[in-house]
Amino acid sequence: MNRFKKLLRFIFLALFLILAATGISIAGAAPILAKNQERYNDNEVRIEMVDEKKEDEEKP
C-alpha cells in the first residue's frame, strides 16, 4: 500500500509538472486572445487641440 501511494504521488507530480510546463492549470487552459490586427494598426496619438483666444482679438 505504501509503495502504491508513492507511485500515485509520483504520477500526480509528473502530471502537474507537465501541465505547468505547457501552461495549463487545474481549471483548464488559459483563454487565447483573438488576434485583432485593427486594434494594433492605429498607433497615432490622439489629443484635442485647444485654440487659445488672444485677449486683443476678443475686445472690439
PDB file as gemmi writes it, atoms N, CA and C in Angstrom:
CRYST1    1.000    1.000    1.000  90.00  90.00  90.00 P 1                      
ATOM      1  N   MET A   1       0.827  -1.195   0.000  1.00  0.00           N  
ATOM      2  CA  MET A   1       0.000   0.000   0.000  1.00  0.00           C  
ATOM      3  C   MET A   1       0.870   1.257   0.000  1.00  0.00           C  
ATOM      4  N   ASN A   2       1.947   1.216   0.782  1.00  0.00           N  
ATOM      5  CA  ASN A   2       2.841   2.360   0.863  1.00  0.00           C  
ATOM      6  C   ASN A   2       3.515   2.607  -0.494  1.00  0.00           C  
ATOM      7  N   ARG A   3       3.885   1.524  -1.164  1.00  0.00           N  
ATOM      8  CA  ARG A   3       4.508   1.643  -2.488  1.00  0.00           C  
ATOM      9  C   ARG A   3       3.511   2.212  -3.493  1.00  0.00           C  
ATOM     10  N   PHE A   4       2.266   1.823  -3.394  1.00  0.00           N  
ATOM     11  CA  PHE A   4       1.220   2.329  -4.293  1.00  0.00           C  
ATOM     12  C   PHE A   4       1.019   3.830  -4.090  1.00  0.00           C  
ATOM     13  N   LYS A   5       1.027   4.299  -2.850  1.00  0.00           N  
ATOM     14  CA  LYS A   5       0.873   5.727  -2.567  1.00  0.00           C  
ATOM     15  C   LYS A   5       2.034   6.524  -3.137  1.00  0.00           C  
ATOM     16  N   LYS A   6       3.254   6.003  -2.997  1.00  0.00           N  
ATOM     17  CA  LYS A   6       4.419   6.687  -3.550  1.00  0.00           C  
ATOM     18  C   LYS A   6       4.324   6.779  -5.079  1.00  0.00           C  
ATOM     19  N   LEU A   7       3.904   5.695  -5.691  1.00  0.00           N  
ATOM     20  CA  LEU A   7       3.755   5.678  -7.146  1.00  0.00           C  
ATOM     21  C   LEU A   7       2.674   6.662  -7.592  1.00  0.00           C  
ATOM     22  N   LEU A   8       1.557   6.700  -6.873  1.00  0.00           N  
ATOM     23  CA  LEU A   8       0.464   7.615  -7.193  1.00  0.00           C  
ATOM     24  C   LEU A   8       0.901   9.069  -7.020  1.00  0.00           C  
ATOM     25  N   ARG A   9       1.634   9.373  -5.956  1.00  0.00           N  
ATOM     26  CA  ARG A   9       2.159  10.724  -5.752  1.00  0.00           C  
ATOM     27  C   ARG A   9       3.106  11.114  -6.873  1.00  0.00           C  
ATOM     28  N   PHE A  10       3.968  10.198  -7.276  1.00  0.00           N  
ATOM     29  CA  PHE A  10       4.909  10.478  -8.357  1.00  0.00           C  
ATOM     30  C   PHE A  10       4.171  10.738  -9.671  1.00  0.00           C  
ATOM     31  N   ILE A  11       3.142   9.985  -9.942  1.00  0.00           N  
ATOM     32  CA  ILE A  11       2.362  10.173 -11.183  1.00  0.00           C  
ATOM     33  C   ILE A  11       1.698  11.544 -11.175  1.00  0.00           C  
ATOM     34  N   PHE A  12       1.081  11.922 -10.048  1.00  0.00           N  
ATOM     35  CA  PHE A  12       0.434  13.239  -9.980  1.00  0.00           C  
ATOM     36  C   PHE A  12       1.457  14.377 -10.046  1.00  0.00           C  
ATOM     37  N   LEU A  13       2.618  14.175  -9.434  1.00  0.00           N  
ATOM     38  CA  LEU A  13       3.669  15.182  -9.519  1.00  0.00           C  
ATOM     39  C   LEU A  13       4.114  15.365 -10.965  1.00  0.00           C  
ATOM     40  N   ALA A  14       4.333  14.274 -11.657  1.00  0.00           N  
ATOM     41  CA  ALA A  14       4.739  14.347 -13.062  1.00  0.00           C  
ATOM     42  C   ALA A  14       3.638  14.993 -13.904  1.00  0.00           C  
ATOM     43  N   LEU A  15       2.388  14.665 -13.621  1.00  0.00           N  
ATOM     44  CA  LEU A  15       1.268  15.242 -14.357  1.00  0.00           C  
ATOM     45  C   LEU A  15       1.206  16.750 -14.155  1.00  0.00           C  
ATOM     46  N   PHE A  16       1.332  17.200 -12.906  1.00  0.00           N  
ATOM     47  CA  PHE A  16       1.285  18.641 -12.636  1.00  0.00           C  
ATOM     48  C   PHE A  16       2.482  19.367 -13.231  1.00  0.00           C  
ATOM     49  N   LEU A  17       3.637  18.750 -13.236  1.00  0.00           N  
ATOM     50  CA  LEU A  17       4.803  19.358 -13.867  1.00  0.00           C  
ATOM     51  C   LEU A  17       4.603  19.511 -15.371  1.00  0.00           C  
ATOM     52  N   ILE A  18       4.030  18.523 -15.999  1.00  0.00           N  
ATOM     53  CA  ILE A  18       3.759  18.597 -17.440  1.00  0.00           C  
ATOM     54  C   ILE A  18       2.718  19.674 -17.727  1.00  0.00           C  
ATOM     55  N   LEU A  19       1.671  19.717 -16.914  1.00  0.00           N  
ATOM     56  CA  LEU A  19       0.644  20.747 -17.107  1.00  0.00           C  
ATOM     57  C   LEU A  19       1.212  22.141 -16.884  1.00  0.00           C  
ATOM     58  N   ALA A  20       2.055  22.304 -15.887  1.00  0.00           N  
ATOM     59  CA  ALA A  20       2.652  23.614 -15.613  1.00  0.00           C  
ATOM     60  C   ALA A  20       3.590  24.028 -16.742  1.00  0.00           C  
ATOM     61  N   ALA A  21       4.313  23.091 -17.293  1.00  0.00           N  
ATOM     62  CA  ALA A  21       5.244  23.405 -18.378  1.00  0.00           C  
ATOM     63  C   ALA A  21       4.501  23.820 -19.642  1.00  0.00           C  
ATOM     64  N   THR A  22       3.314  23.299 -19.843  1.00  0.00           N  
ATOM     65  CA  THR A  22       2.542  23.652 -21.038  1.00  0.00           C  
ATOM     66  C   THR A  22       1.591  24.816 -20.795  1.00  0.00           C  
ATOM     67  N   GLY A  23       1.494  25.297 -19.569  1.00  0.00           N  
ATOM     68  CA  GLY A  23       0.666  26.460 -19.280  1.00  0.00           C  
ATOM     69  C   GLY A  23      -0.783  26.145 -18.998  1.00  0.00           C  
ATOM     70  N   ILE A  24      -1.068  24.938 -18.629  1.00  0.00           N  
ATOM     71  CA  ILE A  24      -2.450  24.531 -18.340  1.00  0.00           C  
ATOM     72  C   ILE A  24      -2.605  24.369 -16.833  1.00  0.00           C  
ATOM     73  N   SER A  25      -3.642  25.002 -16.280  1.00  0.00           N  
ATOM     74  CA  SER A  25      -3.870  24.865 -14.845  1.00  0.00           C  
ATOM     75  C   SER A  25      -4.905  23.768 -14.588  1.00  0.00           C  
ATOM     76  N   ILE A  26      -5.224  23.573 -13.336  1.00  0.00           N  
ATOM     77  CA  ILE A  26      -6.214  22.554 -12.981  1.00  0.00           C  
ATOM     78  C   ILE A  26      -7.589  22.943 -13.532  1.00  0.00           C  
ATOM     79  N   ALA A  27      -7.881  24.257 -13.552  1.00  0.00           N  
ATOM     80  CA  ALA A  27      -9.184  24.729 -14.018  1.00  0.00           C  
ATOM     81  C   ALA A  27      -9.306  24.674 -15.535  1.00  0.00           C  
ATOM     82  N   GLY A  28      -8.213  24.501 -16.230  1.00  0.00           N  
ATOM     83  CA  GLY A  28      -8.258  24.423 -17.684  1.00  0.00           C  
ATOM     84  C   GLY A  28      -7.233  25.350 -18.306  1.00  0.00           C  
ATOM     85  N   ALA A  29      -7.238  25.371 -19.617  1.00  0.00           N  
ATOM     86  CA  ALA A  29      -6.269  26.189 -20.347  1.00  0.00           C  
ATOM     87  C   ALA A  29      -6.632  27.663 -20.252  1.00  0.00           C  
ATOM     88  N   ALA A  30      -5.647  28.497 -20.325  1.00  0.00           N  
ATOM     89  CA  ALA A  30      -5.870  29.942 -20.296  1.00  0.00           C  
ATOM     90  C   ALA A  30      -6.535  30.363 -21.604  1.00  0.00           C  
ATOM     91  N   PRO A  31      -7.427  31.350 -21.558  1.00  0.00           N  
ATOM     92  CA  PRO A  31      -8.077  31.781 -22.790  1.00  0.00           C  
ATOM     93  C   PRO A  31      -7.079  32.442 -23.737  1.00  0.00           C  
ATOM     94  N   ILE A  32      -7.247  32.160 -25.010  1.00  0.00           N  
ATOM     95  CA  ILE A  32      -6.372  32.737 -26.030  1.00  0.00           C  
ATOM     96  C   ILE A  32      -7.052  33.983 -26.566  1.00  0.00           C  
ATOM     97  N   LEU A  33      -6.345  35.103 -26.523  1.00  0.00           N  
ATOM     98  CA  LEU A  33      -6.916  36.351 -27.010  1.00  0.00           C  
ATOM     99  C   LEU A  33      -6.990  36.336 -28.531  1.00  0.00           C  
ATOM    100  N   ALA A  34      -8.045  36.918 -29.059  1.00  0.00           N  
ATOM    101  CA  ALA A  34      -8.213  36.991 -30.503  1.00  0.00           C  
ATOM    102  C   ALA A  34      -7.160  37.931 -31.082  1.00  0.00           C  
ATOM    103  N   LYS A  35      -6.635  37.572 -32.205  1.00  0.00           N  
ATOM    104  CA  LYS A  35      -5.615  38.391 -32.864  1.00  0.00           C  
ATOM    105  C   LYS A  35      -6.308  39.389 -33.778  1.00  0.00           C  
ATOM    106  N   ASN A  36      -6.745  40.491 -33.203  1.00  0.00           N  
ATOM    107  CA  ASN A  36      -7.412  41.531 -33.965  1.00  0.00           C  
ATOM    108  C   ASN A  36      -6.368  42.555 -34.390  1.00  0.00           C  
ATOM    109  N   GLN A  37      -6.002  42.530 -35.659  1.00  0.00           N  
ATOM    110  CA  GLN A  37      -4.940  43.405 -36.145  1.00  0.00           C  
ATOM    111  C   GLN A  37      -5.380  44.859 -36.198  1.00  0.00           C  
ATOM    112  N   GLU A  38      -6.669  45.125 -36.365  1.00  0.00           N  
ATOM    113  CA  GLU A  38      -7.145  46.505 -36.432  1.00  0.00           C  
ATOM    114  C   GLU A  38      -6.864  47.246 -35.122  1.00  0.00           C  
ATOM    115  N   ARG A  39      -6.844  46.556 -34.047  1.00  0.00           N  
ATOM    116  CA  ARG A  39      -6.602  47.160 -32.750  1.00  0.00           C  
ATOM    117  C   ARG A  39      -5.169  47.703 -32.666  1.00  0.00           C  
ATOM    118  N   TYR A  40      -4.243  47.061 -33.350  1.00  0.00           N  
ATOM    119  CA  TYR A  40      -2.839  47.439 -33.230  1.00  0.00           C  
ATOM    120  C   TYR A  40      -2.356  48.328 -34.369  1.00  0.00           C  
ATOM    121  N   ASN A  41      -3.111  48.438 -35.442  1.00  0.00           N  
ATOM    122  CA  ASN A  41      -2.670  49.239 -36.574  1.00  0.00           C  
ATOM    123  C   ASN A  41      -2.734  50.732 -36.300  1.00  0.00           C  
ATOM    124  N   ASP A  42      -3.654  51.173 -35.474  1.00  0.00           N  
ATOM    125  CA  ASP A  42      -3.843  52.593 -35.213  1.00  0.00           C  
ATOM    126  C   ASP A  42      -3.042  52.981 -33.971  1.00  0.00           C  
ATOM    127  N   ASN A  43      -1.808  53.434 -34.188  1.00  0.00           N  
ATOM    128  CA  ASN A  43      -0.945  53.783 -33.066  1.00  0.00           C  
ATOM    129  C   ASN A  43      -0.738  55.278 -32.937  1.00  0.00           C  
ATOM    130  N   GLU A  44      -1.562  56.072 -33.599  1.00  0.00           N  
ATOM    131  CA  GLU A  44      -1.408  57.516 -33.536  1.00  0.00           C  
ATOM    132  C   GLU A  44      -1.839  58.037 -32.167  1.00  0.00           C  
ATOM    133  N   VAL A  45      -1.177  59.101 -31.752  1.00  0.00           N  
ATOM    134  CA  VAL A  45      -1.544  59.740 -30.503  1.00  0.00           C  
ATOM    135  C   VAL A  45      -2.676  60.710 -30.810  1.00  0.00           C  
ATOM    136  N   ARG A  46      -3.755  60.575 -30.103  1.00  0.00           N  
ATOM    137  CA  ARG A  46      -4.913  61.424 -30.341  1.00  0.00           C  
ATOM    138  C   ARG A  46      -5.063  62.395 -29.184  1.00  0.00           C  
ATOM    139  N   ILE A  47      -4.965  63.681 -29.499  1.00  0.00           N  
ATOM    140  CA  ILE A  47      -5.154  64.709 -28.486  1.00  0.00           C  
ATOM    141  C   ILE A  47      -6.094  65.754 -29.037  1.00  0.00           C  
ATOM    142  N   GLU A  48      -6.749  66.464 -28.162  1.00  0.00           N  
ATOM    143  CA  GLU A  48      -7.601  67.563 -28.579  1.00  0.00           C  
ATOM    144  C   GLU A  48      -6.779  68.822 -28.610  1.00  0.00           C  
ATOM    145  N   MET A  49      -6.916  69.549 -29.698  1.00  0.00           N  
ATOM    146  CA  MET A  49      -6.173  70.785 -29.806  1.00  0.00           C  
ATOM    147  C   MET A  49      -7.096  71.928 -29.394  1.00  0.00           C  
ATOM    148  N   VAL A  50      -6.669  72.686 -28.419  1.00  0.00           N  
ATOM    149  CA  VAL A  50      -7.464  73.796 -27.912  1.00  0.00           C  
ATOM    150  C   VAL A  50      -6.898  75.083 -28.495  1.00  0.00           C  
ATOM    151  N   ASP A  51      -7.752  75.794 -29.206  1.00  0.00           N  
ATOM    152  CA  ASP A  51      -7.330  77.076 -29.760  1.00  0.00           C  
ATOM    153  C   ASP A  51      -7.481  78.139 -28.685  1.00  0.00           C  
ATOM    154  N   GLU A  52      -6.396  78.810 -28.410  1.00  0.00           N  
ATOM    155  CA  GLU A  52      -6.438  79.859 -27.400  1.00  0.00           C  
ATOM    156  C   GLU A  52      -6.822  81.176 -28.067  1.00  0.00           C  
ATOM    157  N   LYS A  53      -7.714  81.874 -27.419  1.00  0.00           N  
ATOM    158  CA  LYS A  53      -8.120  83.183 -27.943  1.00  0.00           C  
ATOM    159  C   LYS A  53      -7.217  84.234 -27.332  1.00  0.00           C  
ATOM    160  N   LYS A  54      -6.777  85.106 -28.161  1.00  0.00           N  
ATOM    161  CA  LYS A  54      -5.966  86.213 -27.658  1.00  0.00           C  
ATOM    162  C   LYS A  54      -6.898  87.289 -27.130  1.00  0.00           C  
ATOM    163  N   GLU A  55      -6.486  87.926 -26.093  1.00  0.00           N  
ATOM    164  CA  GLU A  55      -7.331  88.941 -25.458  1.00  0.00           C  
ATOM    165  C   GLU A  55      -7.542  90.153 -26.369  1.00  0.00           C  
ATOM    166  N   ASP A  56      -6.578  90.445 -27.217  1.00  0.00           N  
ATOM    167  CA  ASP A  56      -6.708  91.604 -28.109  1.00  0.00           C  
ATOM    168  C   ASP A  56      -7.794  91.358 -29.148  1.00  0.00           C  
ATOM    169  N   GLU A  57      -7.971  90.131 -29.589  1.00  0.00           N  
ATOM    170  CA  GLU A  57      -8.966  89.833 -30.606  1.00  0.00           C  
ATOM    171  C   GLU A  57     -10.379  89.813 -30.036  1.00  0.00           C  
ATOM    172  N   GLU A  58     -10.532  89.518 -28.761  1.00  0.00           N  
ATOM    173  CA  GLU A  58     -11.849  89.452 -28.152  1.00  0.00           C  
ATOM    174  C   GLU A  58     -12.477  90.844 -27.990  1.00  0.00           C  
ATOM    175  N   LYS A  59     -11.686  91.819 -27.668  1.00  0.00           N  
ATOM    176  CA  LYS A  59     -12.213  93.163 -27.419  1.00  0.00           C  
ATOM    177  C   LYS A  59     -12.325  93.920 -28.744  1.00  0.00           C  
ATOM    178  N   PRO A  60     -13.494  94.509 -29.034  1.00  0.00           N  
ATOM    179  CA  PRO A  60     -13.656  95.268 -30.296  1.00  0.00           C  
ATOM    180  C   PRO A  60     -13.024  96.633 -30.255  1.00  0.00           C  
TER     181      PRO A  60                                                      
END                                                                             
